[in-house]
Amino acid sequence: MSMINQSNGALTAAALSNSDVFAQWEADRELRSNSHGASYVSVPITTGRVFVDWFREHGRTLDPGSEEYRTAHRANVMLPIMQGAAAFSSCCDGGIPAW
């Protein structure tokens, strides 16, 4: 029986550590518990909702080929997305190293 409950399409794991959740996920799939594990985080660094919001408010007024656009895109889209991904990954046991 899984320690993770599914409610309204969302997984909830109240009071469980990431290790507990991952261990249960592996057990539910009959994966070897003594094998090495890995975490992978993927985010849309240059696009996604953050980009759409920024573009609607500011980016559309800039020339996409300009240095001003590239600088603003890095500062207002890429940086917040990477900071959010780093904050998320630091919640994982042991963290995920940044490159």
Backbone hydrogen bonds, N-H to C=O, Kabsch-Sander energy under -0.5 kcal/mol:
donor,donor_aa,acceptor,acceptor_aa,energy
5,N,3,M,-0.5
5,N,12,T,-1.5
7,S,5,N,-0.6
7,S,10,A,-2.3
10,A,7,S,-2.1
12,T,5,N,-2.1
16,L,13,A,-1.6
21,V,17,S,-2.3
22,F,18,N,-2.9
23,A,19,S,-2.7
24,Q,20,D,-2.4
25,W,21,V,-2.4
26,E,22,F,-2.5
27,A,23,A,-2.5
28,D,24,Q,-2.9
29,R,25,W,-0.9
29,R,26,E,-0.5
30,E,27,A,-1.5
31,L,26,E,-2.8
35,S,32,R,-0.8
45,I,43,V,-1.4
51,F,47,T,-0.5
52,V,48,G,-2.4
53,D,49,R,-2.8
54,W,50,V,-2.4
55,F,51,F,-3.5
56,R,52,V,-2.5
57,E,53,D,-1.8
58,H,54,W,-3.4
59,G,54,W,-1.9
60,R,55,F,-2.2
61,T,58,H,-1.8
62,L,59,G,-1.7
66,S,63,D,-2.5
70,R,66,S,-2.1
71,T,67,E,-2.9
72,A,68,E,-2.5
73,H,69,Y,-3.0
74,R,70,R,-2.3
75,A,71,T,-2.4
76,N,72,A,-2.8
77,V,73,H,-2.0
78,M,73,H,-2.0
79,L,74,R,-2.7
81,I,77,V,-1.8
82,M,78,M,-2.7
83,Q,79,L,-2.6
84,G,80,P,-2.3
85,A,81,I,-2.4
86,A,82,M,-2.4
87,A,83,Q,-2.3
88,F,84,G,-2.3
89,S,85,A,-2.8
90,S,86,A,-1.8
91,C,87,A,-0.5
91,C,88,F,-1.4
92,C,89,S,-1.2
95,G,92,C,-2.4
